[in-house]
């Protein structure tokens, strides 16, 4: 009995260790799906409501601050979803271009510019500065173009056109 307990504990420890190792290696298709989910949520969940209110005479600055901050949080998660091995060679359905990895500094700079624009929008909305918020919204739209050319189907420097 004394020998069985250590052998059981060793087997249990090995099973737990193997399970943790397996779960730490996320499949490329899962990573691509996660980044697509983040990108597809930015406009309808955060930016569309901002766009609607910023075009009015009295924008809802609380809505702008909240949504811009949430978008910024999503962008921070998004940045980590481009590890090597998650391009079209591994997942043919991704729209991520190889330039994301070959021109990584440019991609990171474009993503940082978008996150910074979203943060500035949130900060200026919290401060109650309507004119700055309207200017920030224009800057944020330009920052979106740093990776892709426009609407959902468009391509761009870092994204293939939707087929």
Phi and psi in degrees as GROMACS dihedral restraints (atoms count N, CA, C in turn):
[ dihedral_restraints ]
;  ai    aj    ak    al  type     phi  dphi    fc
    3     4     5     6     1   -63.7    20    10
    4     5     6     7     1   -36.5    20    10
    6     7     8     9     1   -75.7    20    10
    7     8     9    10     1   -28.3    20    10
    9    10    11    12     1   -69.4    20    10
   10    11    12    13     1   -40.7    20    10
   12    13    14    15     1   -61.2    20    10
   13    14    15    16     1   -50.5    20    10
   15    16    17    18     1   -62.5    20    10
   16    17    18    19     1   -37.0    20    10
   18    19    20    21     1   -65.3    20    10
   19    20    21    22     1   -40.4    20    10
   21    22    23    24     1   -64.2    20    10
   22    23    24    25     1   -44.5    20    10
   24    25    26    27     1   -63.9    20    10
   25    26    27    28     1   -39.1    20    10
   27    28    29    30     1   -64.6    20    10
   28    29    30    31     1   -44.2    20    10
   30    31    32    33     1   -63.2    20    10
   31    32    33    34     1   -41.2    20    10
   33    34    35    36     1   -63.3    20    10
   34    35    36    37     1   -43.9    20    10
   36    37    38    39     1   -62.6    20    10
   37    38    39    40     1   -42.3    20    10
   39    40    41    42     1   -64.8    20    10
   40    41    42    43     1   -39.4    20    10
   42    43    44    45     1   -63.3    20    10
   43    44    45    46     1   -45.9    20    10
   45    46    47    48     1   -63.0    20    10
   46    47    48    49     1   -43.8    20    10
   48    49    50    51     1   -62.0    20    10
   49    50    51    52     1   -45.0    20    10
   51    52    53    54     1   -64.8    20    10
   52    53    54    55     1   -39.2    20    10
   54    55    56    57     1   -64.9    20    10
   55    56    57    58     1   -41.1    20    10
   57    58    59    60     1   -65.7    20    10
   58    59    60    61     1   -40.2    20    10
   60    61    62    63     1   -63.6    20    10
   61    62    63    64     1   -42.7    20    10
   63    64    65    66     1   -65.2    20    10
   64    65    66    67     1   -39.6    20    10
   66    67    68    69     1   -76.7    20    10
   67    68    69    70     1   -17.6    20    10
   69    70    71    72     1   -81.1    20    10
   70    71    72    73     1   -12.2    20    10
   72    73    74    75     1  -104.0    20    10
   73    74    75    76     1    93.7    20    10
   75    76    77    78     1   -80.4    20    10
   76    77    78    79     1   136.2    20    10
   78    79    80    81     1   -66.0    20    10
   79    80    81    82     1   144.6    20    10
   81    82    83    84     1   -53.1    20    10
   82    83    84    85     1   -39.4    20    10
   84    85    86    87     1   -63.5    20    10
   85    86    87    88     1   -34.3    20    10
   87    88    89    90     1   -69.5    20    10
   88    89    90    91     1   -37.9    20    10
   90    91    92    93     1   -66.9    20    10
   91    92    93    94     1   -44.0    20    10
   93    94    95    96     1   -61.3    20    10
   94    95    96    97     1   -44.4    20    10
   96    97    98    99     1   -60.7    20    10
   97    98    99   100     1   -41.6    20    10
   99   100   101   102     1   -63.1    20    10
  100   101   102   103     1   -42.9    20    10
  102   103   104   105     1   -71.7    20    10
  103   104   105   106     1   -33.6    20    10
  105   106   107   108     1   -64.7    20    10
  106   107   108   109     1   -40.1    20    10
  108   109   110   111     1   -62.1    20    10
  109   110   111   112     1   -42.7    20    10
  111   112   113   114     1   -63.5    20    10
  112   113   114   115     1   -49.7    20    10
  114   115   116   117     1   -63.0    20    10
  115   116   117   118     1   -41.3    20    10
  117   118   119   120     1   -70.3    20    10
  118   119   120   121     1   -18.1    20    10
  120   121   122   123     1   -88.2    20    10
  121   122   123   124     1   -21.3    20    10
  123   124   125   126     1   -58.6    20    10
  124   125   126   127     1   -50.5    20    10
  126   127   128   129     1   -68.7    20    10
  127   128   129   130     1   -58.0    20    10
  129   130   131   132     1   -67.6    20    10
  130   131   132   133     1   -35.4    20    10
  132   133   134   135     1   -83.5    20    10
  133   134   135   136     1   -34.8    20    10
  135   136   137   138     1  -120.8    20    10
  136   137   138   139     1   -52.3    20    10
  138   139   140   141     1   -80.9    20    10
  139   140   141   142     1   -33.7    20    10
  141   142   143   144     1   -61.1    20    10
  142   143   144   145     1   -47.3    20    10
  144   145   146   147     1   -62.1    20    10
  145   146   147   148     1   -34.9    20    10
  147   148   149   150     1   -65.0    20    10
  148   149   150   151     1   -47.0    20    10
  150   151   152   153     1   -56.2    20    10
  151   152   153   154     1   -43.3    20    10
  153   154   155   156     1   -64.3    20    10
  154   155   156   157     1   -43.9    20    10
  156   157   158   159     1   -77.9    20    10
  157   158   159   160     1   -32.4    20    10
  159   160   161   162     1   -66.4    20    10
  160   161   162   163     1   -24.9    20    10
  162   163   164   165     1   -80.9    20    10
  163   164   165   166     1    -3.0    20    10
  165   166   167   168     1   -93.0    20    10
  166   167   168   169     1   170.6    20    10
  168   169   170   171     1   -71.5    20    10
  169   170   171   172     1   -30.6    20    10
  171   172   173   174     1  -129.4    20    10
  172   173   174   175     1    84.2    20    10
  174   175   176   177     1   -62.0    20    10
  175   176   177   178     1   147.5    20    10
  177   178   179   180     1   -79.7    20    10
  178   179   180   181     1    95.4    20    10
  180   181   182   183     1   -69.6    20    10
  181   182   183   184     1   -25.8    20    10
  183   184   185   186     1   -66.5    20    10
  184   185   186   187     1   -44.5    20    10
  186   187   188   189     1   -60.9    20    10
  187   188   189   190     1   -44.7    20    10
  189   190   191   192     1   -61.3    20    10
  190   191   192   193     1   -48.0    20    10
  192   193   194   195     1   -62.0    20    10
  193   194   195   196     1   -45.0    20    10
  195   196   197   198     1   -65.0    20    10
  196   197   198   199     1   -50.1    20    10
  198   199   200   201     1   -67.5    20    10
  199   200   201   202     1   -38.9    20    10
  201   202   203   204     1   -65.7    20    10
  202   203   204   205     1   -38.6    20    10
  204   205   206   207     1   -66.4    20    10
  205   206   207   208     1   -41.3    20    10
  207   208   209   210     1   -65.0    20    10
  208   209   210   211     1   -40.5    20    10
  210   211   212   213     1   -62.6    20    10
  211   212   213   214     1   -40.6    20    10
  213   214   215   216     1   -62.5    20    10
  214   215   216   217     1   -41.3    20    10
  216   217   218   219     1   -61.5    20    10
  217   218   219   220     1   -42.6    20    10
  219   220   221   222     1   -63.5    20    10
  220   221   222   223     1   -38.8    20    10
  222   223   224   225     1   -66.2    20    10
  223   224   225   226     1   -33.8    20    10
  225   226   227   228     1   -63.2    20    10
  226   227   228   229     1   -41.3    20    10
  228   229   230   231     1   -67.7    20    10
  229   230   231   232     1   -40.2    20    10
  231   232   233   234     1   -58.6    20    10
  232   233   234   235     1   -39.7    20    10
  234   235   236   237     1   -58.7    20    10
  235   236   237   238     1   -29.9    20    10
  237   238   239   240     1   -85.0    20    10
  238   239   240   241     1    -0.7    20    10
  240   241   242   243     1   -98.4    20    10
  241   242   243   244     1    26.9    20    10
  243   244   245   246     1  -127.8    20    10
  244   245   246   247     1    50.8    20    10
  246   247   248   249     1   -71.3    20    10
  247   248   249   250     1   155.8    20    10
  249   250   251   252     1   -55.5    20    10
  250   251   252   253     1   145.9    20    10
  252   253   254   255     1    91.3    20    10
  253   254   255   256     1    12.0    20    10
  255   256   257   258     1  -120.9    20    10
  256   257   258   259     1    24.9    20    10
  258   259   260   261     1   -90.7    20    10
  259   260   261   262     1  -167.3    20    10
  261   262   263   264     1   -65.3    20    10
  262   263   264   265     1   -23.2    20    10
  264   265   266   267     1   -64.3    20    10
  265   266   267   268     1   -31.8    20    10
  267   268   269   270     1   -98.6    20    10
  268   269   270   271     1   -35.4    20    10
  270   271   272   273     1  -133.4    20    10
  271   272   273   274     1    93.6    20    10
  273   274   275   276     1   -58.2    20    10
  274   275   276   277     1   -20.9    20    10
  276   277   278   279     1   -85.1    20    10
  277   278   279   280     1    -5.8    20    10
  279   280   281   282     1   -72.0    20    10
  280   281   282   283     1   148.1    20    10
  282   283   284   285     1   -98.5    20    10
  283   284   285   286     1     1.7    20    10
  285   286   287   288     1   -69.5    20    10
  286   287   288   289     1   126.2    20    10
  288   289   290   291     1   -81.4    20    10
  289   290   291   292     1   155.9    20    10
  291   292   293   294     1   -59.0    20    10
  292   293   294   295     1   -22.9    20    10
  294   295   296   297     1   -62.2    20    10
  295   296   297   298     1   -21.1    20    10
  297   298   299   300     1   -58.3    20    10
  298   299   300   301     1   -39.6    20    10
  300   301   302   303     1   -92.7    20    10
  301   302   303   304     1   -34.1    20    10
  303   304   305   306     1   -78.8    20    10
  304   305   306   307     1   -28.8    20    10
  306   307   308   309     1  -117.4    20    10
  307   308   309   310     1    51.5    20    10
  309   310   311   312     1   -57.9    20    10
  310   311   312   313     1   -38.6    20    10
  312   313   314   315     1   -62.7    20    10
  313   314   315   316     1   -40.8    20    10
  315   316   317   318     1   -66.1    20    10
  316   317   318   319     1   -41.6    20    10
  318   319   320   321     1   -63.5    20    10
  319   320   321   322     1   -47.4    20    10
  321   322   323   324     1   -60.8    20    10
  322   323   324   325     1   -38.5    20    10
  324   325   326   327     1   -65.5    20    10
  325   326   327   328     1   -41.1    20    10
  327   328   329   330     1   -65.3    20    10
  328   329   330   331     1   -41.8    20    10
  330   331   332   333     1   -67.9    20    10
  331   332   333   334     1   -38.8    20    10
  333   334   335   336     1   -64.3    20    10
  334   335   336   337     1   -40.0    20    10
  336   337   338   339     1   -61.7    20    10
  337   338   339   340     1   -39.7    20    10
  339   340   341   342     1   -67.1    20    10
  340   341   342   343     1   -45.7    20    10
  342   343   344   345     1   -62.6    20    10
  343   344   345   346     1   -41.6    20    10
  345   346   347   348     1   -64.6    20    10
  346   347   348   349     1   -39.5    20    10
  348   349   350   351     1   -65.8    20    10
  349   350   351   352     1   -38.9    20    10
  351   352   353   354     1   -67.0    20    10
  352   353   354   355     1   -39.7    20    10
  354   355   356   357     1   -66.7    20    10
  355   356   357   358     1   -42.5    20    10
  357   358   359   360     1   -61.4    20    10
  358   359   360   361     1   -40.4    20    10
  360   361   362   363     1   -60.8    20    10
  361   362   363   364     1   -45.7    20    10
  363   364   365   366     1   -63.5    20    10
  364   365   366   367     1   -46.0    20    10
  366   367   368   369     1   -63.1    20    10
  367   368   369   370     1   -44.1    20    10
  369   370   371   372     1   -70.7    20    10
  370   371   372   373     1   -31.9    20    10
  372   373   374   375     1   -67.5    20    10
  373   374   375   376     1   -41.6    20    10
  375   376   377   378     1   -61.7    20    10
  376   377   378   379     1   -35.0    20    10
  378   379   380   381     1   -77.5    20    10
  379   380   381   382     1   -11.5    20    10
  381   382   383   384     1    81.6    20    10
  382   383   384   385     1    19.4    20    10
  384   385   386   387     1   -93.8    20    10
  385   386   387   388     1    93.9    20    10
  387   388   389   390     1   -61.5    20    10
  388   389   390   391     1   -44.1    20    10
  390   391   392   393     1   -63.1    20    10
  391   392   393   394     1   -41.9    20    10
  393   394   395   396     1   -66.2    20    10
  394   395   396   397     1   -38.7    20    10
  396   397   398   399     1   -60.2    20    10
  397   398   399   400     1   -44.1    20    10
  399   400   401   402     1   -64.5    20    10
  400   401   402   403     1   -40.6    20    10
  402   403   404   405     1   -67.3    20    10
  403   404   405   406     1   -39.8    20    10
  405   406   407   408     1   -61.4    20    10
  406   407   408   409     1   -38.2    20    10
  408   409   410   411     1   -62.5    20    10
  409   410   411   412     1   -41.3    20    10
  411   412   413   414     1   -63.6    20    10
  412   413   414   415     1   -42.8    20    10
  414   415   416   417     1   -63.8    20    10
  415   416   417   418     1   -38.6    20    10
  417   418   419   420     1   -64.8    20    10
  418   419   420   421     1   -41.5    20    10
  420   421   422   423     1   -61.1    20    10
  421   422   423   424     1   -39.8    20    10
  423   424   425   426     1   -65.5    20    10
  424   425   426   427     1   -38.7    20    10
  426   427   428   429     1   -64.9    20    10
  427   428   429   430     1   -34.3    20    10
  429   430   431   432     1   -58.4    20    10
  430   431   432   433     1   -37.5    20    10
  432   433   434   435     1   -69.3    20    10
  433   434   435   436     1    -8.2    20    10
  435   436   437   438     1   -65.1    20    10
  436   437   438   439     1   -24.3    20    10
  438   439   440   441     1  -112.0    20    10
  439   440   441   442     1   -38.1    20    10
  441   442   443   444     1  -138.3    20    10
  442   443   444   445     1   160.7    20    10
  444   445   446   447     1   -80.1    20    10
  445   446   447   448     1   -11.3    20    10
  447   448   449   450     1   161.7    20    10
  448   449   450   451     1  -125.4    20    10
  450   451   452   453     1   -60.3    20    10
  451   452   453   454     1   173.7    20    10
  453   454   455   456     1   -47.9    20    10
  454   455   456   457     1   -41.2    20    10
  456   457   458   459     1   -81.9    20    10
  457   458   459   460     1   -11.7    20    10
  459   460   461   462     1   -72.3    20    10
  460   461   462   463     1   158.5    20    10
  462   463   464   465     1   -99.0    20    10
  463   464   465   466     1  -144.6    20    10
  465   466   467   468     1   151.1    20    10
  466   467   468   469     1  -168.5    20    10
  468   469   470   471     1   -61.5    20    10
  469   470   471   472     1   -38.6    20    10
  471   472   473   474     1  -117.2    20    10
  472   473   474   475     1     9.2    20    10
  474   475   476   477     1  -141.6    20    10
  475   476   477   478     1   131.7    20    10
  477   478   479   480     1   -71.2    20    10
  478   479   480   481     1   150.3    20    10
  480   481   482   483     1   -64.7    20    10
  481   482   483   484     1   148.8    20    10
  483   484   485   486     1   -75.4    20    10
  484   485   486   487     1   133.0    20    10
